[in-house]
Amino acid sequence: MTKKNQFWKGMLLGAIAGGAISLLDKQTREVMKEKVQKAGHMLSHPGEISDKVKESAAKIRTTMEQVSEDISYIVDKVDELRELTPQVSDIIKETKDSFTKMDEDDLLEESESI
């Protein structure tokens, strides 16, 4: 058990030493100072945090509703296409058949006139 405690103690001391060494860089210190100030402000004003969370939740809810409506619309259009596809296919086939028949009739007339 003592060895395990020493391990975690060593890990904690190493993390503290690493953090302290990283603070030797001026830019890192400035960034950390800003983050600590923001965290302190948030802790002293918990209402702001809850308001932001509520705002984000409302935006997510609105977005999900819009996505749901879009998906419903797309599903409806796909269903319409499924219903129309056989009809369109029949119309195309009939058109093709009538043009083919017209071409055959024209060919027959030409061959008879020759």
RAGI-V665024 format. One record per residue. OMEGA is omega in radians with two decimals (* if undefined). Layout:
omega->{OMEGA | OMEGA}
//
This chain:
omega->{-3.10 | -3.14 | 3.13 | 3.12 | 3.12 | 3.12 | -3.11 | 3.09 | 3.10 | 3.11 | -3.13 | 3.13 | 3.10 | 3.12 | 3.12 | 3.14 | 3.12 | 3.10 | -3.13 | 3.14 | -3.13 | 3.13 | 3.07 | 3.11 | -3.06 | -3.12 | 3.12 | 3.10 | -3.12 | 3.13 | -3.14 | 3.12 | 3.12 | -3.11 | 3.11 | 3.10 | 3.11 | 3.14 | 3.11 | 3.12 | -3.13 | 3.14 | -3.14 | 3.12 | -3.08 | 3.11 | 3.12 | -3.14 | -3.12 | 3.09 | 3.13 | 3.11 | 3.10 | 3.10 | -3.14 | 3.13 | 3.12 | 3.11 | 3.13 | 3.14 | 3.13 | 3.13 | 3.13 | 3.10 | 3.12 | 3.12 | 3.11 | 3.11 | 3.12 | 3.14 | 3.11 | 3.12 | -3.14 | 3.13 | 3.10 | -3.13 | 3.10 | 3.09 | 3.10 | 3.12 | 3.11 | 3.13 | -3.09 | -3.05 | 3.12 | 3.13 | 3.14 | 3.12 | 3.11 | 3.13 | 3.14 | 3.14 | 3.11 | 3.12 | 3.13 | -3.13 | -3.12 | 3.08 | 3.12 | 3.12 | 3.11 | 3.12 | 3.13 | 3.12 | 3.12 | 3.12 | 3.11 | 3.13 | 3.14 | -3.11 | 3.11 | -3.13 | -3.13 | *}
//
